[in-house]
Amino acid sequence: MFQKTFFLFTLFISFLSFSQNISGKELLEKAIQYHDPNGNWETFKGILHVTMTTPNNPKRDSKIEINLPNQFFSVTAKRGENTTKYTVEKGACKIAFNGNENPSETILKKHKLSCDRANLFKDYYTYLYGLPMKLKDNGTIIDDTVEKKTFKGKEYLVLKATYDVNVGKDTWYFYFNPKTYAMEVYQFFKATKDSGEYILLSEEESINGIKMPKVRAWYYNKNDGYLGTDTLTK
């Protein structure tokens, strides 16, 4: 009886010590093993359907096509009566509006359509749906220290990431379940005080063998103000 109790106690202490001493890179590897156990993200080819809801606005339904090996990205978004399509293929950008593949300058300006915006959408969707794998990209700086934090009443292992100046200026924190290493929250701060947002992740969808968050709800860090929700509908 004593030996069994001693063994369980030792196991508990070992786990506690491990959770406190795990490095940032070790935590990242365990999170990637949970979300993308077969390393499918690097050759990802797939279509995502995302519905965005925001207060006092009509919903936006988006069809997102990502083909990483061919450097291809497109997003077709419908909100109200208008449909916008952005395509970025090997750096070349195309814009279509309500089926018109050569919209006038007047239409582009009126609806704020541009290749800069196309690339913004490409970076946004490939980054967020490619997490946590995208944290291994060049220019990402993973802090060695992993913190244990309680957020919204739940305990997490927290990974801090900053970026080379030519990549990004924000500081990000990624909250992982200490038992499964699933990513459940992420949060970013800008240089100004009380800036940035946090994103609560819930449910999961398996897309091409990758566990992706189905629901992402966005809030301001400053006052917990609700911004909107993205829901993955496959």
Solvent accessible surface area in square Angstrom, and as a share of the most:
residue,aa,sasa,rsa
1,M,193,0.86
2,F,158,0.66
3,Q,148,0.66
4,K,134,0.57
5,T,75,0.44
6,F,119,0.50
7,F,125,0.52
8,L,94,0.47
9,F,120,0.50
10,T,60,0.35
11,L,101,0.50
12,F,118,0.49
13,I,74,0.37
14,S,60,0.39
15,F,99,0.41
16,L,60,0.30
17,S,46,0.29
18,F,83,0.34
19,S,5,0.03
20,Q,101,0.45
21,N,114,0.58
22,I,5,0.03
23,S,35,0.23
24,G,0,0.00
25,K,133,0.56
26,E,86,0.38
27,L,0,0.00
28,L,7,0.03
29,E,84,0.38
30,K,76,0.32
31,A,0,0.00
32,I,24,0.12
33,Q,113,0.50
34,Y,55,0.21
35,H,4,0.02
36,D,6,0.03
37,P,55,0.35
38,N,115,0.59
39,G,48,0.46
40,N,45,0.23
41,W,16,0.06
42,E,143,0.64
43,T,90,0.52
44,F,3,0.01
45,K,113,0.48
46,G,17,0.17
47,I,78,0.40
48,L,0,0.00
49,H,76,0.34
50,V,4,0.02
51,T,28,0.16
52,M,38,0.17
53,T,61,0.36
54,T,32,0.18
55,P,64,0.40
56,N,158,0.81
57,N,81,0.42
58,P,79,0.50
59,K,115,0.49
60,R,40,0.15
61,D,56,0.29
62,S,6,0.04
63,K,92,0.39
64,I,0,0.00
65,E,63,0.28
66,I,1,0.01
67,N,25,0.13
68,L,53,0.26
69,P,64,0.41
70,N,76,0.39
71,Q,115,0.51
72,F,45,0.19
73,F,3,0.01
74,S,7,0.05
75,V,5,0.03
76,T,40,0.23
77,A,18,0.14
78,K,106,0.45
79,R,80,0.29
80,G,47,0.46
81,E,163,0.73
82,N,57,0.29
83,T,41,0.24
84,T,22,0.13
85,K,85,0.36
86,Y,7,0.03
87,T,18,0.10
88,V,3,0.02
89,E,83,0.37
90,K,139,0.59
91,G,66,0.64
92,A,64,0.50
93,C,32,0.19
94,K,148,0.63
95,I,25,0.13
96,A,14,0.11
97,F,18,0.07
98,N,80,0.41
99,G,69,0.66
100,N,67,0.34
101,E,148,0.66
102,N,130,0.67
103,P,15,0.09
104,S,56,0.36
105,E,117,0.53
106,T,101,0.59
107,I,51,0.26
108,L,32,0.16
109,K,154,0.65
110,K,151,0.64
111,H,58,0.26
112,K,157,0.66
113,L,15,0.08
114,S,46,0.30
115,C,57,0.34
116,D,119,0.61
117,R,100,0.36
118,A,0,0.00
119,N,53,0.27
120,L,110,0.55
121,F,31,0.13
122,K,56,0.24
123,D,80,0.41
124,Y,72,0.28
125,Y,5,0.02
126,T,15,0.09
127,Y,43,0.16
128,L,5,0.03
129,Y,2,0.01
130,G,0,0.00
131,L,3,0.02
132,P,0,0.00
133,M,16,0.07
134,K,43,0.18
135,L,2,0.01
136,K,120,0.51
137,D,62,0.32
138,N,149,0.76
139,G,16,0.16
140,T,25,0.15
141,I,89,0.45
142,I,24,0.12
143,D,52,0.27
144,D,102,0.53
145,T,90,0.52
146,V,13,0.07
147,E,84,0.37
148,K,79,0.33
149,K,65,0.28
150,T,95,0.55
151,F,33,0.14
152,K,123,0.52
153,G,75,0.72
154,K,88,0.37
155,E,86,0.39
156,Y,13,0.05
157,L,2,0.01
158,V,4,0.02
159,L,0,0.00
160,K,68,0.29
161,A,0,0.00
162,T,42,0.25
163,Y,31,0.12
164,D,61,0.32
165,V,138,0.79
166,N,133,0.68
167,V,82,0.47
168,G,26,0.25
169,K,183,0.78
170,D,31,0.16
171,T,32,0.19
172,W,29,0.10
173,Y,37,0.14
174,F,0,0.00
175,Y,6,0.02
176,F,0,0.00
177,N,23,0.12
178,P,24,0.15
179,K,169,0.72
180,T,66,0.38
181,Y,35,0.13
182,A,10,0.07
183,M,9,0.04
184,E,34,0.15
185,V,4,0.02
186,Y,0,0.00
187,Q,17,0.08
188,F,20,0.08
189,F,69,0.29
190,K,108,0.46
191,A,112,0.87
192,T,98,0.57
193,K,180,0.76
194,D,78,0.40
195,S,16,0.10
196,G,13,0.13
197,E,36,0.16
198,Y,8,0.03
199,I,0,0.00
200,L,54,0.27
201,L,19,0.10
202,S,55,0.35
203,E,110,0.49
204,E,78,0.35
205,E,30,0.13
206,S,72,0.46
207,I,16,0.08
208,N,77,0.39
209,G,36,0.34
210,I,1,0.00
211,K,64,0.27
212,M,3,0.01
213,P,8,0.05
214,K,55,0.23
215,V,29,0.17
216,R,1,0.00
217,A,15,0.11
218,W,30,0.11
219,Y,48,0.18
220,Y,98,0.37
221,N,29,0.15
222,K,144,0.61
223,N,104,0.53
224,D,76,0.39
225,G,24,0.23
226,Y,97,0.37
227,L,49,0.25
228,G,4,0.04
229,T,22,0.13
230,D,6,0.03
231,T,38,0.22
232,L,0,0.00
233,T,78,0.45
234,K,107,0.45
